[in-house]
């Protein structure tokens, strides 16, 4: 019996060892399966470093040569609406050539004409009040004269003389008020007539119609522009970056490179602003073109190219 128990204990230890070995083998196989088939190295993979972020772009940086510029009209004028109007009737079209004083547009003046008619009627009423007050004063003066004579003859009452005197003063005051009212109505008529004349918009300068802001028949607000006129040719306006301040001076001769134009134009720097724009970090300058072609259009983008000193 003792020998049998010893054999059973030995078999149990062998079975336990087999199970442990099987478990270890399975774990080793699983670990091998998780390794990458692309590499037989047992060394752990090195961490991948993230690339550094790209430098922030400066919107003012311009890699093209020279300074950004644009062709600007030498003269321009926005024609505003003097009063709010329900509609505008345009007389000219975009690109039309106009002379000074030429009609550009007409604003709806029906409301002004109605106000003018009312003011004229009120003036007539005030003028009639003047006539009526003058008649009443003459009547009061006759009564006053009669009462004075009666008092001098000893047949009149003192109270009647006082009443007649007051009636003359009251009639005189009524005339003063009526005349002041008539003057106010006349001034109102003059004002409305001036406003009515301004409802027809004319060209303050001779030139070309560069912009028309409202559509024909649209409502316009007081002070808002209706049309823009330009004349006198063009000049170049350009911006100098802060780090290039001092590289351009008044009187410098520069080249102008226009988009979609092969040959360079020549210009002379006319003005350079003494102040740096705090937001844009730019200096604004302008230059006059030398013998510019007639077909140049305002708004054309171009570039100012500096010439070497001494050339």
C-alpha positions in Angstrom: 0.0 0.0 0.0 2.8 2.3 0.8 4.5 1.6 -2.6 1.1 2.3 -4.4 0.7 5.6 -2.8 4.2 6.6 -3.8 3.6 5.7 -7.4 0.4 7.7 -7.6 2.2 10.8 -6.1 5.0 10.5 -8.7 2.4 10.4 -11.5 0.7 13.4 -10.2 3.9 15.5 -10.1 4.8 14.4 -13.7 1.3 15.5 -15.0 1.6 18.9 -13.2 5.1 19.4 -14.8 3.7 18.6 -18.2 0.9 21.1 -17.8 3.3 23.8 -16.8 5.5 23.1 -19.7 2.6 23.3 -22.1 1.5 26.6 -20.7 5.0 28.1 -21.1 5.2 26.8 -24.6 1.9 28.4 -25.5 2.9 31.7 -24.1 6.1 31.6 -26.0 4.3 30.9 -29.3 1.9 33.7 -28.7 4.7 36.1 -28.0 6.4 35.1 -31.2 3.2 35.6 -33.2 2.9 39.2 -32.0 6.3 40.2 -33.3 6.6 41.9 -36.7 7.5 39.6 -39.5 9.5 42.4 -41.2 12.2 42.2 -38.5 13.9 39.4 -36.7 15.5 41.7 -34.1 14.4 41.3 -30.5 15.3 44.9 -29.7 12.3 47.2 -28.9 11.4 49.7 -31.7 12.7 53.2 -31.2 10.1 56.0 -30.8 9.2 58.0 -33.9 9.9 61.7 -33.4 7.1 64.2 -34.6 8.3 66.7 -37.2 8.7 70.3 -36.0 5.7 72.5 -36.9 6.1 74.7 -40.0 7.0 78.3 -39.3 4.0 80.7 -39.1 3.5 82.5 -42.4 3.7 86.3 -42.3 1.0 87.7 -44.5 3.1 90.7 -45.3 5.9 88.6 -46.8 6.0 89.0 -50.6 8.6 86.9 -52.5 8.1 88.9 -55.8 10.6 91.6 -56.6 9.7 95.2 -55.9 6.7 96.8 -54.1 3.1 96.0 -54.7 1.3 99.0 -56.4 -1.8 99.9 -58.2 -2.8 102.5 -60.8 -5.0 105.2 -59.2 -7.0 108.0 -60.9 -5.6 111.4 -60.4 -9.1 112.9 -59.9 -12.2 111.2 -58.6 -15.4 112.4 -57.1 -18.3 110.5 -55.6 -21.6 112.2 -56.3 -23.8 111.7 -53.2 -27.6 111.8 -52.8 -28.4 115.0 -51.0 -31.7 113.6 -49.6 -33.3 110.2 -49.2 -35.4 109.3 -52.2 -37.8 106.5 -53.0 -36.1 105.9 -56.4 -33.4 107.2 -58.7 -33.5 107.5 -62.4 -30.1 107.0 -64.0 -29.3 109.1 -67.0 -25.7 107.8 -67.7 -24.2 104.4 -68.0 -20.9 102.9 -66.8 -18.0 104.2 -68.8 -19.8 107.2 -70.3 -17.8 110.4 -70.8 -19.5 113.4 -69.2 -18.9 117.1 -69.1 -19.0 119.3 -66.1 -22.6 120.1 -65.2 -24.1 117.2 -67.3 -27.1 115.5 -65.7 -26.1 112.1 -64.2 -29.4 111.0 -62.4 -32.7 112.3 -61.1 -34.1 111.5 -57.7 -37.8 111.0 -57.1 -39.0 114.5 -56.1 -42.7 113.9 -55.7 -42.7 114.3 -51.9 -40.7 117.6 -52.2 -43.1 118.9 -54.8 -46.0 118.1 -52.5 -44.3 119.9 -49.6 -43.6 122.9 -51.9 -47.2 123.2 -52.9 -48.3 123.1 -49.3 -45.7 125.8 -48.3 -47.0 128.0 -51.2 -50.6 127.6 -49.9 -49.5 128.5 -46.4 -47.7 131.6 -47.7 -50.9 132.8 -49.4 -52.8 132.3 -46.1 -50.1 134.3 -44.2 -50.3 137.1 -46.8 -54.1 137.2 -46.5 -53.7 137.5 -42.7 -51.4 140.5 -43.3 -54.1 142.2 -45.3 -56.8 141.4 -42.8 -54.7 142.7 -39.9 -54.0 145.9 -41.8 -57.7 146.5 -42.4 -58.4 145.9 -38.7 -55.7 148.4 -37.8 -57.1 151.1 -40.1 -60.6 150.5 -38.6 -59.2 150.7 -35.0 -57.3 153.9 -35.9 -60.6 155.5 -37.1 -62.3 154.6 -33.9 -59.4 155.9 -31.8 -59.5 159.2 -33.7 -63.2 159.5 -33.1 -62.9 158.7 -29.4 -60.1 161.3 -29.0 -62.3 163.9 -30.6 -65.2 162.9 -28.3 -63.1 163.2 -25.2 -61.8 166.6 -26.3 -65.4 167.8 -26.7 -66.3 166.4 -23.3 -68.8 163.9 -24.7 -66.7 160.8 -24.7 -65.8 158.3 -21.9 -62.3 157.7 -20.8 -62.8 153.9 -20.9 -63.8 154.1 -24.6 -60.6 155.9 -25.5 -58.5 153.3 -23.7 -60.4 150.5 -25.5 -59.8 152.1 -28.9 -56.1 152.6 -28.1 -55.7 149.0 -27.2 -57.5 147.9 -30.4 -55.0 149.8 -32.5 -52.1 148.2 -30.7 -53.6 144.7 -31.0 -54.1 145.2 -34.8 -50.5 146.4 -35.1 -49.3 143.2 -33.3 -51.4 141.0 -35.6 -49.8 142.6 -38.6 -46.3 141.9 -37.2 -47.2 138.2 -36.5 -48.7 137.8 -40.0 -45.6 139.3 -41.7 -43.3 137.0 -39.6 -45.4 134.0 -40.6 -45.3 135.0 -44.2 -41.5 135.4 -44.1 -41.2 132.0 -42.6 -43.4 130.5 -45.3 -41.3 132.3 -48.0 -38.1 131.0 -46.5 -39.5 127.5 -46.4 -40.4 127.8 -50.1 -36.9 129.0 -51.0 -35.4 126.0 -49.1 -37.7 123.5 -50.8 -36.9 125.0 -54.2 -33.2 124.6 -53.5 -33.7 121.0 -52.4 -35.8 120.4 -55.5 -32.9 121.7 -57.7 -30.5 119.3 -55.9 -32.7 116.3 -56.8 -31.1 116.5 -60.2 -27.6 115.2 -59.8 -25.0 116.8 -62.2 -21.3 116.1 -62.8 -19.0 118.3 -60.7 -16.1 117.6 -63.0 -15.6 116.4 -66.6 -14.5 112.8 -66.8 -15.7 109.2 -67.1 -18.3 107.3 -65.1 -16.3 104.8 -63.2 -18.9 103.4 -60.8 -22.7 103.5 -60.5 -23.7 102.4 -57.0 -27.5 101.9 -57.0 -29.5 100.1 -59.6 -31.9 102.2 -61.8 -35.1 102.8 -59.9 -33.6 101.7 -56.5 -34.1 103.6 -53.2 -31.2 105.8 -52.2 -30.3 107.2 -48.7 -29.1 110.7 -47.9 -25.4 111.0 -48.2 -24.8 107.7 -50.0 -22.9 107.9 -53.3 -24.8 107.5 -56.6 -22.0 107.6 -59.1 -18.2 108.0 -59.2 -16.4 110.1 -61.8 -12.7 109.9 -62.6 -10.5 112.1 -64.8 -7.0 113.4 -65.3 -5.2 110.1 -66.1 -3.6 107.8 -63.5 -0.7 107.7 -61.1 0.9 104.9 -59.2 0.3 104.3 -55.5 2.4 101.7 -53.8 3.3 100.4 -50.3 6.8 100.1 -48.9 7.3 97.5 -46.2 8.7 98.6 -42.8 12.0 96.9 -43.4 12.5 98.8 -46.7 11.8 102.2 -45.3 14.4 104.6 -46.7 15.0 102.7 -49.9 12.7 105.0 -51.8 12.9 108.8 -51.7 11.0 111.7 -53.4 12.4 112.3 -56.9 13.7 108.7 -57.4 13.1 107.3 -60.9 11.6 103.8 -60.7 10.4 101.2 -63.1 6.8 100.0 -63.2 5.9 96.5 -64.1 2.2 96.0 -65.1 0.5 92.7 -65.0 -0.1 91.4 -68.6 2.3 94.0 -70.1 5.8 93.0 -71.1 7.5 96.4 -71.3 8.4 98.4 -68.3 7.1 101.9 -67.6 9.0 104.7 -66.0 7.8 106.8 -63.1 9.1 109.5 -60.7 8.4 109.2 -57.0 6.3 112.2 -56.0 5.4 111.7 -52.3 6.5 109.3 -49.5 4.4 109.3 -46.4 6.4 110.2 -43.2 4.2 107.9 -41.1 4.3 104.1 -40.8 0.9 102.5 -40.8 0.7 100.8 -37.4 -1.6 98.0 -38.6 -0.2 97.2 -42.1 3.4 98.1 -41.2 3.7 99.8 -44.5 4.7 103.3 -45.8 2.4 104.6 -48.6 4.0 106.4 -51.5 3.0 107.6 -55.0 4.8 108.2 -58.3 3.9 110.0 -61.5 4.2 108.0 -64.8 6.5 109.4 -67.5 4.7 109.4 -70.9 2.1 106.8 -69.9 0.2 105.0 -72.6 -3.4 106.3 -73.1 -5.0 102.8 -72.5 -3.9 102.4 -68.9 -6.9 101.6 -66.7 -7.3 102.6 -63.0 -7.2 99.7 -60.6 -4.6 97.8 -62.6 -2.2 95.9 -60.3 1.5 96.5 -60.9 4.9 96.5 -59.1 7.5 99.2 -58.4 11.0 98.0 -59.3 13.8 100.0 -57.8 16.8 101.0 -59.9 20.3 100.9 -58.6 21.5 104.2 -57.2 23.1 106.4 -59.8 21.2 105.0 -62.8 
